[in-house]
Amino acid sequence: MRAAVRLLRDAPPRARVRTAWGRAVVRWCGPPGAADGAYAVEWTVDEDVTWGRNTRPAAVPAPGLRPEGDRVVLRGRLHADGDGTAWLAWGPATVLLDVTGPLPDGADGQWVELRCPAARVALYPYDL
């Protein structure tokens, strides 16, 4: 997926990212001297999905991204394969996730909001 990225010159490296469905400030895992601009990026979330704690049904059935204090909220369609892994279909991107504890019946394919610390959400640029 492509995202507009403005690098913040602080430690750890962070980026102000803008997508078609929202904005947030997250970890930057690209070259330290990279310039601001549009990048093809892969998103990672280093936070397990724990239903009822950081993951809940979404009120709006559409991709979303927003800051919430020191957290980031990603809204997408959750898909689980039953072995403790899942993925969030999030606009044109897919974000791989780990699951802690059981998911409720009907969670697979449901629109959800995942709230996690901004420091646990990262962007990795790549060349197409």
N, C-alpha and C positions, 0 to 999 in steps of 0.2 A: 504494500500500500504506500501511497505517497502522502507525505505530511510536510507542512511548513515548519521549519525548525529555527529557533533563535537561541544560540548558545549563551548560557550565563557563565561568566568567568569567575567561578567559585569552586570550592572543593567540598564534597566530591562534585565532579562535573555534572551539571544539570542542563536541561534544555526546556525552553518554553515551546510547546508543540501545539500546532493548530491543525485540526482535521475538519472535514465537512460536518462532523457531528459534535464538535466541541473542542475545548482547550484544556491544557493542564501543564504543570511543570513536573518533569520526571527525570530520572537518571539518564545521562548521556553515555553511551558505551562506544562511541565512535572515536575517531582521531582527536586528540586534544586540541590541535590547531585548526580544526575544520571551520569553514566559513558558514555563516547563516545562509539558509536557503531551503529549497525543496529537496527532500531526500526520499528515496525508497527505504522504508524502515520495517524492521520486525519488532514486535512488541513482546516483552516477556513480563510475567508477573511471578515474583518469588514469594507468593503467599498462598497457602492452601485454601481451597474453598471449604468453608465450614458453614453449612446451612443454618440460618437463624442467627449466626454471629456476624459474618461478613458478607453473606450472600442471601438475598431475599428476592421474592418475585418483584418484577418491575411494574410500575403503574402505566408506563408508556411502552408500547411494543415497537421500539425503534432503537437503532444504535445511539449511544450517547457517551460523552466524556466530559467530566467536569471536576474541578477541585472542590473539596469539602474540608476546610481547615487544613490539616497536614496530611490529609488523605486524598486519594483519587477515586472517583466513582466511574466504573466502566459498565455500560449497559449493553447487553447483547443476548443472544440466544444460547443457552447452555446445552451442551451435549455431553453425555456421560457414557462410558463404555462398560461400566460395572466393575472394573478392576482397580479402582482408585485413581483413575485418570479421567480427565474431561477436557473439553475445549470450549472456548467462547467464540461463537460466530459473531464477529463484530465489524459490521460494514463489510468491506472487501478483505478484511484481515481475519486470521484465525489465531487465537491466543491459547497456547497449551497450558493446562492447569493440573494440579494435583488436588485430590479430594480427601479431606479428613472427616471421618464419620459418615453415616448414611445420608443419602439424599431422599427426600420424600417421594412417594409415588407421584408420577407426573412431572417431575422436575426435568427429565430429559426432554429437550426441545422447548422448554419454557423461557420466556424473556425474563432476565434477572438483572439485578444490580449487584456488582461486586465492589465492595469498599475495602481499600487496602492502603497502607502507608505509601505516600508518594515515593519514598526511597526504595520501595520494593517493586516499582514499575520502571522498566528500562526500555530504551530505544537503541536498536542496533542498526545502523545504516548498512546498506548493501548496494552493489551495482547490479543493474539488470543486464 
